[in-house]
Amino acid sequence: MEAKTLNIGHLFGRAVSAPRCRSTPSELLRSTVVHLNDHSDEDDFVNTHVFPPKSHL
């Protein structure tokens, strides 16, 4: 990356505004989450880690 500190918003904005990228921000986020965690069950990961059940709060 050209900048030492890069805001995630700038990263998504740049990717979404790039002509060759047709992914929506949500698709980009989803692929990033799956890639970073390499989780076999994406829904399970989202339900337990990204949006924890209210009983865990």
Secondary structure, DSSP 8 states (H G I E B T S, - for coil): --SSS--HHHHHHHHHHSTT----HHHHHHHHHHHHHT-S-HHHHIIIIIS--GGG-
